[in-house]
């Protein structure tokens, strides 16, 4: 692990308190030690994380180690993912997720295939924002994990990597995974596509039994901006859930799908103000002058945010008229 010898007088002065029989004293001493920001203090923090008998002390050590990228520290945090305390495991995972270097990711990577699902899940979460190319294989394999939380985190890793080779597997998850959160995450990850091959899976997601997946599908279709998805999004404007209709309206605006003009004008009268607002903004994006009378009438909407959106849309149409 680490050599605990040091010439730092402040660390030497803290050592009796770091070894106190009082857990509260040890925890405060660790905080003071971390405030020194001296690598010579790391051995004490690692020792506390891995061996202290008190849960709060181990948890504090895990928190204090989040800023350090040293291999031994990262490995200790990974080991802490197996701590008997859920509190410590979660704090270790949080600290790992703050790491920024590829070297740290390579220490974490083997833990993504650990025998415990909770460890695999937390390791994948830590790898997500590191965008480590080597993590693609582990994440792809994890898409078939028996644990739904592991599959969800694997989707996140592949999404951050923009790993297009995983698109067929992600499309399958978006359509058939039994768990809502996994289908929703996979549906969102399909937004990394650069061609229309993912559209069938997104159309399936747009008909999902859970509105959260349908909402995500509409959002993703808006990001992709494939004109051929306009008719499917038009159907989504009639969804039973306003959240789905809102995303459909926003997506239709991004697509500039002029066929949606009448449906969006009708939406200007919806009882939910957020939906009226999105309809107005979408009409501005469409650029269809036929929407101008309805927008002028909507200038008197009871909601100030809607009125603001209407003014923006009217200004867009007026600019496009010249």
Order of alpha helices (4+ residues) and beta strands (2+ residues): alpha-alpha-alpha-alpha-alpha-alpha-alpha-alpha-alpha-alpha-alpha-alpha-alpha-alpha-alpha-alpha-alpha-alpha-alpha-alpha
